[in-house]
Amino acid sequence: MALKRILVVDDEIGIRELLRDILQDEGYQVQLAENAAVARAIRLQERPEIVLLDIWMPDCDGISLLKEWGNSGLLTMPVIMMSGHGTIDTAVEATRIGAFDFLEKPIALQKLLKTVSAALKHGEQQPKSEMSLVNLGKSPIVVALKERLEKIAASASNGPSPVLLIGPKGCGAELCARFLQSMSAQNGATPWLQLTEFNQLTTAPLDILESIRDGVLYIDDVAELNKAEQKGLLLLITKSEKYNVRVVSATCQDLPKLQTEDLFDHNLLQMLSAVSLRVPALDEHKEDIPELALAMANLQFEQSDIQYREFEVAALNALRNARWPGNLAQLDAVIRNLIQTSLGEKITLEDVSRVMHQFSTGASVSYAQAENTLITPTSNHAEYQSATQHALPNLAQPLREARDDFERMYFMHHLESAGNNMSKLAEIAGLERTHLYRKLKQLGIKIK
């Protein structure tokens, strides 16, 4: 069994070496960092099981480094803060940010070993790293979104009300729902269920509530429900308070318009509209893109055991200045592509240009490139047909997004061959016209 790795960060050489000797005698593998800069470099290259982090250092205090790791997706291991001048306020601040525990110097041997052992057990029980609302950004529009979500979560004392999140596909609605889940944690993790089998809403809505009691139920696009499923969801929401379940629905469609077309239940819309929030598109907070891109990259390095590579400033600026009609999902796919296909020691402006433009009209796209690249529709059918005829959906993304990419390609192909005739397209696809129109709108396909 591999030795557990511990990173000790302290500017006092005597304390560093003493902790190293004690922990090595206990069978741990220990690395030392004399300041925050060295600690950053080590953390980027590998993931230690635990970090012992001094608060007072000459180049950067430990609290700031802890925040930095948290904001960039690198706080994936328990961190034990250390200080010879500790205060209760400092300890509370550190644990609020994400530290596991706080040790005052001089550190008693038994206290040190007990805390390290507890931190190791805690780290083994942690779920795998994933994006969170913290990574979404610090722009005013995102900060306001977080504050509104916090207010919604704080108002759950009288029972969790349903929440409707409105925004374009891939804008981060699930991150918002996960944030509400984390804010409602009681005595451990709050149960979570993303509903994908919508027929359960008509056959057994109360069974769904029972299975997710005291938790959060998430529906990715409530506009996809048929009329019977909408009535089932309405019944489920009316009973959700009894089970202490918060229902969070998202949509990228105009629900009031669907209601006027008799495609969405009036009573359900009124229920969902009581607490609703708009989630901004990525193009509305471009200033967050550099940090967001780094967080996505760090997550890939963490999960895939790939050697870390830096992004050149020019590359990050190019990402910030690009258009992102596919929002977070598109940015994530581009970051995955850059990590897997860039050849140099750093990811450069040329790499970003290559990935962002390889599906332009007339570009020659290989199978290997297509397998790792997100396909984005254009408003021009002929351009889209030319750009995707040799391409496959991004097979590295979640099933739901890959399915959307395939359906988009399928409908664009047949819409072109049918000469934009909706009756022919409905016959080819085997769909009713109303369902077909809704599906095309959901996929962002404009009809000439």
C-alpha positions in Angstrom: 0.0 0.0 0.0 1.3 3.4 -1.0 2.3 5.7 1.9 -0.1 8.6 2.7 1.4 11.9 1.5 1.4 14.9 3.8 2.5 18.4 2.8 3.9 20.5 5.7 3.9 24.3 4.9 5.7 26.4 7.5 8.3 29.2 7.2 10.2 28.0 10.4 12.7 25.3 9.4 12.8 23.8 12.9 9.1 23.2 13.0 9.0 21.8 9.4 11.8 19.3 10.1 10.3 18.3 13.5 6.9 17.6 12.0 8.6 15.7 9.1 10.5 13.5 11.5 7.5 12.7 13.7 5.2 11.9 10.7 7.8 9.9 8.9 8.3 7.8 12.0 4.5 7.1 11.9 4.8 5.8 8.3 3.8 8.9 6.3 5.5 10.3 3.2 6.2 14.0 4.0 7.0 16.9 1.7 8.1 20.3 3.0 7.3 23.8 1.8 8.9 26.9 3.3 6.3 29.3 1.9 3.1 29.6 0.0 4.9 29.8 -3.4 6.5 26.4 -2.9 3.2 25.0 -1.6 1.4 26.2 -4.7 3.9 24.5 -7.0 3.7 21.2 -5.1 -0.1 21.2 -5.0 -0.3 21.8 -8.8 1.9 18.8 -9.5 0.2 16.4 -7.2 -2.5 15.9 -4.5 -1.3 15.2 -1.0 -3.7 13.4 1.3 -3.4 16.1 4.0 -1.8 19.6 4.2 -0.5 21.1 7.5 -0.6 24.8 6.8 0.9 27.6 8.9 -1.2 30.8 9.0 1.6 33.3 9.4 4.1 33.2 6.4 6.1 36.0 4.9 4.9 35.8 1.3 1.2 34.9 1.8 -0.8 34.0 4.9 -2.3 30.6 5.1 -5.9 31.8 5.2 -5.4 33.5 1.8 -3.8 30.3 0.3 -6.7 28.3 1.6 -9.1 30.6 -0.1 -7.1 30.5 -3.3 -7.2 26.7 -3.4 -10.9 26.7 -2.6 -11.7 29.2 -5.4 -9.6 27.3 -8.0 -10.9 23.8 -7.3 -7.7 22.6 -5.6 -9.1 22.3 -2.0 -9.7 18.6 -2.5 -7.9 17.3 0.6 -8.2 18.1 4.3 -6.2 21.1 5.4 -5.1 21.4 9.1 -4.2 25.0 9.9 -1.4 25.8 12.4 -0.6 28.9 14.3 1.4 30.0 17.3 -0.8 33.1 17.6 -4.1 31.5 17.0 -7.4 33.0 18.0 -10.9 31.6 18.1 -11.9 34.0 15.3 -9.1 32.8 13.1 -10.0 29.2 13.7 -13.7 29.9 12.9 -12.7 31.7 9.7 -10.4 28.9 8.6 -13.0 26.2 9.1 -15.7 28.3 7.4 -13.5 28.5 4.3 -12.9 24.8 4.3 -10.1 23.9 6.7 -10.6 20.5 8.5 -9.2 21.6 11.9 -6.9 24.0 13.7 -3.8 23.3 15.8 -2.1 25.8 18.1 1.6 25.7 18.5 3.4 24.2 20.2 1.6 21.2 19.0 1.3 18.2 21.4 2.4 14.9 19.8 -0.8 13.0 20.6 -3.0 15.9 19.5 -1.1 16.1 16.2 -1.4 12.3 15.4 -5.0 12.2 16.4 -5.9 15.1 14.2 -3.9 13.7 11.2 -5.6 10.4 11.6 -9.1 12.0 11.8 -8.3 14.1 8.7 -7.2 11.0 6.7 -10.5 9.3 7.5 -12.4 12.4 6.6 -10.6 12.7 3.3 -11.3 9.1 2.3 -15.0 9.7 2.8 -15.2 12.8 0.7 -16.9 12.5 -2.7 -14.8 13.0 -5.9 -13.9 16.5 -6.8 -16.5 18.4 -8.9 -17.4 21.9 -9.9 -19.4 24.0 -7.5 -21.1 27.4 -7.4 -17.9 28.8 -5.8 -16.1 28.2 -9.1 -18.7 30.1 -11.1 -17.0 33.5 -10.4 -16.8 36.7 -8.4 -18.4 39.1 -10.9 -21.3 41.3 -9.5 -23.9 39.3 -11.3 -22.7 36.0 -9.9 -22.2 37.4 -6.4 -25.8 38.6 -6.5 -27.0 35.2 -7.6 -25.2 33.5 -4.7 -26.7 36.0 -2.2 -30.2 35.3 -3.6 -29.7 31.6 -3.3 -28.4 32.0 0.3 -31.6 34.0 1.1 -33.8 31.3 -0.4 -31.9 28.6 1.6 -32.3 30.6 4.8 -36.0 30.9 4.3 -36.6 27.1 4.5 -37.5 27.2 8.2 -41.2 27.2 7.2 -40.6 24.3 4.7 -38.5 24.3 1.5 -40.4 26.1 -1.3 -39.9 25.0 -4.9 -37.4 27.0 -6.9 -37.4 27.6 -10.6 -34.0 28.4 -12.3 -34.3 30.2 -15.6 -31.4 30.4 -18.0 -29.9 29.2 -21.3 -28.8 25.6 -21.6 -25.5 24.9 -19.8 -25.5 28.1 -17.8 -24.9 26.4 -14.4 -28.4 25.8 -13.1 -27.4 22.4 -11.6 -24.5 24.2 -9.7 -27.2 26.5 -8.2 -29.3 23.5 -7.2 -26.3 21.8 -5.7 -25.6 25.0 -3.7 -29.1 24.9 -2.2 -28.4 21.2 -1.3 -25.2 22.1 0.5 -26.9 25.0 2.3 -29.6 22.7 3.6 -27.2 20.0 5.0 -28.4 18.6 8.3 -26.4 16.1 10.3 -24.4 15.2 7.2 -25.0 15.1 3.5 -28.4 16.1 2.2 -29.9 13.5 -0.2 -29.9 14.5 -3.9 -31.9 13.1 -6.8 -31.8 14.3 -10.4 -35.0 13.0 -12.0 -34.5 11.6 -15.5 -37.3 9.1 -15.7 -40.2 11.6 -16.0 -42.8 8.8 -16.2 -42.4 8.3 -12.5 -44.2 11.6 -12.0 -47.4 10.0 -13.4 -47.0 6.5 -11.9 -45.5 7.1 -8.4 -44.8 10.8 -7.5 -45.1 10.1 -3.7 -42.5 7.3 -4.0 -40.1 9.8 -5.4 -40.6 12.0 -2.3 -40.2 9.1 0.0 -36.9 8.1 -1.7 -35.5 11.7 -1.3 -36.9 12.6 2.1 -35.2 15.6 3.6 -33.3 16.2 0.4 -33.3 18.0 -3.0 -35.1 16.9 -6.1 -33.7 18.4 -9.3 -35.3 18.5 -12.8 -33.0 19.7 -15.5 -35.6 21.1 -17.9 -39.2 21.2 -16.7 -40.4 22.2 -20.2 -39.6 18.7 -21.4 -42.5 17.2 -19.3 -45.7 16.3 -21.1 -49.1 17.4 -19.7 -49.6 14.2 -17.6 -46.1 14.5 -16.1 -46.7 18.2 -15.3 -49.8 17.3 -13.3 -47.7 14.7 -11.5 -45.1 17.2 -10.7 -47.8 19.6 -9.4 -49.1 16.9 -7.1 -45.5 16.1 -5.9 -44.8 19.7 -5.1 -48.0 20.1 -3.1 -46.9 17.1 -1.0 -43.2 17.9 -0.8 -43.4 19.9 2.5 -44.6 16.8 4.3 -41.4 15.0 3.2 -39.2 18.1 3.7 -38.1 17.9 0.1 -37.1 21.0 -1.9 -38.0 20.7 -5.6 -35.6 22.6 -7.9 -36.6 22.9 -11.6 -34.6 24.5 -14.4 -35.7 25.6 -17.8 -34.2 27.4 -20.9 -37.6 28.0 -22.4 -40.3 30.6 -22.2 -42.8 28.9 -19.9 -45.5 31.6 -20.1 -45.4 31.3 -23.9 -45.8 27.6 -23.7 -48.7 28.1 -21.3 -50.5 30.3 -23.8 -50.0 27.6 -26.4 -51.5 25.1 -24.0 -48.2 23.2 -23.8 -47.6 24.0 -20.1 -49.9 23.6 -17.1 -51.2 27.0 -15.8 -51.3 25.9 -12.1 -47.8 24.4 -12.2 -46.4 27.6 -13.7 -48.0 29.6 -10.9 -46.5 27.3 -8.3 -43.0 27.4 -9.9 -43.1 31.2 -10.4 -43.4 32.0 -6.7 -39.6 31.6 -6.2 -37.7 31.9 -9.4 -34.2 33.1 -10.3 -32.5 33.9 -13.6 -29.1 32.2 -14.0 -26.8 34.3 -16.3 -25.3 33.1 -19.5 -21.5 32.8 -19.5 -21.3 35.7 -22.0 -22.8 37.9 -19.3 -19.9 37.5 -16.9 -16.9 37.0 -19.1 -14.6 38.5 -16.5 -15.0 35.2 -14.6 -13.8 33.0 -17.5 -10.1 32.9 -16.8 -10.6 31.7 -13.2 -13.4 29.4 -14.3 -11.2 27.9 -17.0 -8.4 27.3 -14.5 -10.8 25.6 -12.1 -12.1 23.3 -14.9 -8.5 22.5 -15.9 -7.5 21.8 -12.3 -10.4 19.5 -11.9 -9.3 17.6 -15.1 -5.7 17.3 -13.8 -7.1 16.1 -10.5 -9.4 13.4 -11.9 -7.4 12.2 -14.8 -4.0 12.1 -13.3 -2.6 14.2 -16.1 0.6 16.2 -15.7 -0.3 19.8 -14.8 0.3 22.5 -17.5 -0.1 26.2 -17.1 -2.2 28.4 -19.4 -0.4 31.4 -21.0 -2.1 34.7 -20.1 -2.8 35.3 -23.8 -4.6 31.9 -23.9 -6.9 32.9 -21.0 -7.6 36.3 -22.5 -8.6 34.6 -25.8 -11.0 32.3 -23.8 -12.4 35.4 -22.1 -13.0 37.3 -25.3 -14.6 34.4 -27.2 -18.4 33.9 -27.5 -19.9 31.0 -25.6 -23.3 30.1 -26.9 -23.0 26.7 -25.3 -22.1 28.3 -21.9 -20.3 26.2 -19.2 -20.8 23.0 -21.1 -19.0 24.4 -24.1 -16.2 26.0 -22.1 -15.7 22.7 -20.2 -15.5 20.8 -23.5 -12.9 23.3 -24.9 -10.8 23.0 -21.7 -10.9 19.1 -22.0 -9.8 19.4 -25.6 -7.0 21.7 -24.8 -5.6 19.5 -22.1 -5.8 16.4 -24.2 -4.5 17.7 -27.5 -2.1 20.5 -26.8 1.6 19.5 -27.3 3.7 22.1 -25.5 4.7 22.6 -21.9 2.1 25.4 -21.7 -1.3 25.9 -23.3 -0.9 28.8 -25.7 -3.0 31.3 -27.6 -2.3 29.1 -30.7 -3.8 26.1 -29.0 -7.0 28.0 -28.1 -7.3 29.3 -31.6 -6.9 25.8 -33.0 -9.6 24.3 -30.8 -12.0 27.3 -31.1 -11.9 27.4 -34.9 -11.4 23.8 -36.0 -15.1 23.4 -36.8 -15.2 26.6 -38.9 -16.5 26.1 -42.5 -14.0 24.4 -44.7 -11.9 23.1 -41.8 -10.6 19.6 -42.0 -11.6 17.7 -38.9 -10.2 14.4 -38.0 -12.0 11.7 -36.0 -9.6 12.2 -33.0 -10.4 16.0 -33.0 -14.1 15.4 -33.3 -14.2 12.9 -30.5 -12.9 15.5 -28.0 -14.7 18.7 -29.3 -18.1 20.1 -28.4 -20.3 20.6 -31.5 -22.1 23.9 -31.5 -25.0 24.7 -33.9 -24.9 27.7 -36.2 -27.8 29.7 -37.4 -26.9 28.7 -41.0 -28.0 25.2 -41.8 -25.5 24.7 -44.7 -22.6 25.8 -42.5 -23.6 23.5 -39.7 -24.0 20.6 -42.1 -20.6 21.2 -43.6 -19.0 21.6 -40.2 -20.4 18.4 -38.7 -20.6 15.9 -41.5 -17.2 14.4 -40.5 -17.7 15.0 -36.7 -19.0 13.1 -33.8 -20.5 14.4 -30.6 -18.1 14.9 -27.7 -18.0 11.4 -26.3 -16.2 12.6 -23.1 -19.2 14.7 -21.8 -22.1 13.4 -19.8 -24.7 11.3 -21.6 -27.4 14.0 -21.5 -25.2 16.6 -23.3 -23.9 14.0 -25.8 -27.5 13.0 -26.6 -28.4 16.7 -27.1 -25.5 17.0 -29.5 -26.6 13.9 -31.5 -30.2 15.0 -31.6 -29.1 18.5 -32.8 -27.1 16.9 -35.6 -29.9 14.5 -36.5 -32.6 17.2 -36.8 -30.3 19.7 -38.7 -29.5 16.9 -41.2 -33.1 15.9 -41.8 -34.4 19.5 -41.7 -32.0 20.3 -44.5 -32.9 17.2 -46.6 -36.7 18.0 -46.0 -36.2 21.5 -47.3 -37.4 23.0 -44.0 -40.8 21.2 -44.4 -42.0 20.6 -40.8 -44.6 18.0 -41.9 -41.9 15.9 -43.6 -39.5 16.3 -40.7 -42.2 15.2 -38.2 -42.9 12.1 -40.4 -39.2 11.2 -40.6 -38.6 11.7 -36.8 -41.9 10.0 -35.9 -43.0 12.9 -33.7 -46.1 15.0 -33.3 -45.8 18.5 -34.7 -46.2 20.2 -31.2 -43.5 17.9 -29.7 -41.2 18.5 -32.7 -41.5 22.3 -32.4 -40.7 22.1 -28.7 -37.7 19.8 -29.3 -36.2 22.1 -31.9 -36.6 25.1 -29.7 -35.0 23.2 -26.8 -32.0 22.3 -29.0 -31.6 25.9 -30.2 -32.4 25.1 -33.9 -33.9 28.0 -35.7 -36.5 27.3 -38.4 -36.3 29.2 -41.7 
